[in-house]
Amino acid sequence: MPTVAEKRAAFRRLHEGGCFVIPNPWDVGTTRYLERMGFKALATTSAGFAWAKGAADGGVTREMAIEHIAEISTAASVPVNADFEGGFAHEPAGVAESVRLCVATGVSGLSIEDFTGDMADPLYDLDLAVARIRAAREAIDKAGGDVLLTGRSEGLIRNRPDLDEAIRRLQAYSAAGADCLYAPGLSTKEQISAVVKAVAPKPVNILMGGPSDLTVQDIEALGGRRISVGGALARAAWGGFMRTAKLIWEHGSFKGFADAAPGGEINKALK
């Protein structure tokens, strides 16, 4: 098993060139399966974890999230990036304390988003949002500085679909110390290209959370450096579970099990 420092160094190297996919497991089993497939890094999913705990997305506490991130980071021999939502605090000092705790889990990277939690007023005022990123940066630097910080602008998926505003925010987060930039909701080649060019030379994370004609090769050609899938793998698993459960309940049918993975195959993958 590589050391924490080795995993963090490897994660930074991945951001220096090319394009890589960083899929999002939600427990130790899915972590080990994805790692053994050959993915070079993984990321937690706040939504997938919340659903596994019987809560809606955003419904877990900081304590729960820290415990989960530590478990996934420890289970993986590849770097893990933490979907750390908004840092479980509004004010910069609270974000800094949360980041300190997250860094102590051994994680290789973490993201801080600018969503307030209120869809009626979804984004923090830019000055406060920048101060929150700066506080995260300072907390990481005090701990050694090797954890990669991603600044997230959430407007495109939080009722503020203004690409220009998203770009302004990403540029501000870059200046405040974010190592990687991320605006969930980019869906076209033109949008991806615009963001990549606007924050260059910093790397950009692209979310592929649903069906798309875009491929990894397309995103790499546009300059995207990192591709995550958020809660999409968890939603795919929930989709199979829900469809099969409904067949049993509504029709008394067990035909949904036809698409189930063989238990022996799962056992073999996790040995």
URNORTA-V520016 format. One record per pair of residues at least 6 apart in sequence whose C-alpha atoms are under 6 Angstrom apart, sorted by the first residue. I is the first residue (numbers start at 1). J is the second residue. D is the distance in Angstrom with one decimal. If there is no record, write none. Layout:
I_J_D, I_J_D
This chain:
1_77_5.5, 4_106_5.7, 7_79_5.0, 8_108_4.6, 11_79_5.8, 19_220_5.4, 19_225_4.3, 19_226_5.5, 20_226_5.1, 21_226_5.8, 21_227_4.6, 21_228_6.0, 22_41_5.4, 22_42_4.7, 22_227_5.8, 22_228_4.9, 23_42_5.4, 23_228_5.4, 23_229_5.7, 24_42_5.9, 24_43_4.8, 24_44_5.2, 24_45_5.6, 24_230_5.9, 25_31_5.2, 25_44_5.9, 26_48_5.4, 26_49_5.1, 41_78_5.3, 41_79_4.9, 41_80_5.9, 42_80_4.8, 43_80_5.2, 43_81_4.4, 43_82_5.7, 44_82_5.3, 44_83_5.5, 45_83_5.7, 45_230_5.6, 45_231_5.7, 46_83_5.9, 47_57_4.5, 47_231_5.6, 48_231_5.3, 48_234_5.3, 50_56_5.9, 50_57_5.5, 62_88_5.9, 70_105_4.6, 73_80_5.8, 73_107_5.6, 79_108_5.5, 80_107_5.7, 80_108_5.4, 81_108_5.7, 81_109_4.3, 81_110_5.2, 82_110_4.4, 83_111_5.7, 84_111_5.5, 85_112_5.8, 85_113_5.8, 86_112_5.2, 86_113_4.9, 87_95_5.0, 87_98_5.9, 87_112_6.0, 89_95_5.3, 92_132_4.5, 92_135_5.5, 96_135_5.2, 96_136_5.1, 96_139_5.4, 100_139_5.8, 108_147_5.2, 109_147_4.9, 109_148_4.3, 109_149_5.8, 110_149_5.4, 111_149_5.8, 111_150_4.4, 111_151_5.8, 112_151_5.5, 112_152_5.9, 113_152_4.4, 113_153_6.0, 114_123_5.6, 114_124_5.8, 114_129_5.9, 114_153_5.7, 115_122_5.4, 115_123_4.8, 115_154_5.9, 116_122_5.2, 116_123_5.4, 116_124_5.8, 130_173_5.9, 134_176_5.2, 137_177_5.8, 149_178_5.2, 149_179_5.2, 150_178_5.4, 150_179_5.8, 150_180_4.5, 150_181_5.5, 151_173_5.9, 151_178_5.4, 151_181_5.1, 152_182_4.7, 152_183_5.6, 153_166_5.8, 153_183_4.9, 155_161_5.7, 156_185_5.3, 157_185_5.6, 171_199_5.8, 180_202_5.9, 180_203_5.1, 180_204_5.7, 181_204_4.9, 182_204_5.8, 182_205_4.9, 184_207_5.6, 193_222_5.5, 203_225_5.6, 204_224_5.6, 204_225_5.6, 205_226_4.5, 205_227_5.5, 206_227_4.8, 207_227_5.8, 207_228_5.0, 207_229_5.5, 208_229_5.0, 209_229_4.9, 209_232_5.2, 244_256_4.6, 247_253_5.4, 248_254_5.8
